[in-house]
Amino acid sequence: METLSEIIIKAIEKYHVKFMKKKVLKTVEEVEANTDAADKYIAGAGVADELINKLTFPDGSEFYLDVKDGERGYNTDPARGADTFVPFRKVKPLALLKIFQKSHNSNTGTHNYTLTENVSTLLIQYITVLGDGAANLPTVTVDGIAKTGFTYRQLPVSNPAPTFAYSLVLTHLKKGDTLVMTSPYWGTNAYELQLWGC
């Protein structure tokens, strides 16, 4: 019966022999040219470091991790110039930008809102009582271009009457874009129109 030390020595010898038979690839060209799927090759430390630090976009353009003024991002210039630095996108939390409400009959059927900052995602949520049906949907334009695609659901609130929520998501809006939201329904029924953005 083998002792524990003999088992360990045999295992080390087995893997040492396998490792010694591997060819160490020393250049990026050798690594790129290697098409052998067998486990015969390993990348040397120098080439591994070069590959890790040679990141590219799918179109082949290179980028370099960088930090400018404490902000992390990437640079498209290996010299890491300030004018070629691109910060990583910071995700802003969803925030209520504006709310329009009507609980009586003295309100307009049109609401305008001009964005005061760039908004990557805008959620328009329209909540109404007794407002089921496509005829009750508001029309929405951004700088005169019509936006469609409201989704609809009935809320579990039915006091004093059935309540419905409609949602529309718009993306890539810019500071200064003007939204115009109109519905003939707003002149006679209670509703709440919410604009959420991030």
CORUR-V372959 format. One record per residue. N is the residue number from 1. PSI is psi as a letter, one per 40 degrees, with the letter a starting at -180 (999 if undefined). OMEGA is omega in whole degrees, 0 to 359 (none if undefined). Layout:
# CORUR-V372959
N	PSI	OMEGA
N	PSI	OMEGA
This chain:
# CORUR-V372959
1	h	181
2	i	176
3	i	180
4	d	181
5	d	178
6	d	178
7	d	180
8	d	180
9	d	179
10	d	180
11	d	179
12	d	179
13	d	181
14	d	182
15	d	177
16	d	180
17	d	179
18	d	182
19	d	182
20	d	180
21	e	181
22	i	175
23	h	179
24	h	178
25	h	189
26	e	180
27	i	177
28	d	180
29	d	178
30	d	180
31	d	181
32	d	181
33	e	183
34	h	178
35	e	181
36	h	181
37	e	180
38	i	184
39	f	184
40	e	189
41	i	171
42	i	178
43	h	177
44	i	184
45	d	182
46	d	181
47	d	177
48	d	179
49	d	180
50	d	179
51	d	180
52	d	182
53	e	179
54	g	181
55	i	180
56	i	171
57	i	179
58	d	179
59	e	177
60	e	180
61	h	184
62	i	172
63	i	187
64	h	178
65	i	187
66	i	175
67	h	177
68	h	179
69	f	178
70	e	181
71	h	181
72	i	179
73	a	177
74	i	181
75	i	179
76	e	180
77	h	180
78	d	177
79	e	177
80	f	178
81	i	182
82	d	183
83	e	178
84	e	179
85	h	178
86	h	180
87	i	173
88	i	182
89	h	174
90	h	180
91	h	177
92	i	177
93	i	176
94	h	182
95	i	177
96	h	181
97	d	184
98	i	176
99	h	175
100	h	181
101	i	174
102	h	178
103	e	178
104	a	189
105	e	184
106	f	181
107	i	182
108	i	176
109	e	180
110	h	175
111	h	177
112	i	176
113	h	177
114	h	182
115	h	180
116	e	177
117	i	175
118	i	180
119	h	181
120	d	178
121	h	178
122	h	176
123	h	173
124	h	179
125	h	184
126	h	182
127	h	185
128	i	175
129	h	180
130	f	184
131	f	180
132	i	178
133	i	183
134	d	181
135	d	182
136	e	180
137	h	175
138	i	169
139	i	182
140	h	172
141	i	173
142	h	184
143	f	175
144	e	181
145	h	183
146	i	178
147	h	181
148	i	176
149	f	177
150	h	169
151	i	190
152	i	172
153	i	176
154	h	180
155	i	181
156	f	179
157	h	179
158	f	179
159	h	12
160	e	183
161	i	178
162	h	183
163	h	185
164	i	177
165	h	176
166	h	181
167	i	176
168	h	179
169	h	176
170	i	182
171	i	174
172	f	176
173	i	185
174	i	174
175	h	181
176	e	175
177	h	181
178	h	176
179	h	173
180	h	182
181	h	186
182	i	171
183	h	176
184	d	180
185	d	185
186	e	181
187	e	187
188	e	186
189	i	179
190	i	178
191	i	171
192	h	180
193	h	183
194	h	174
195	h	179
196	h	181
197	i	173
198	999	none
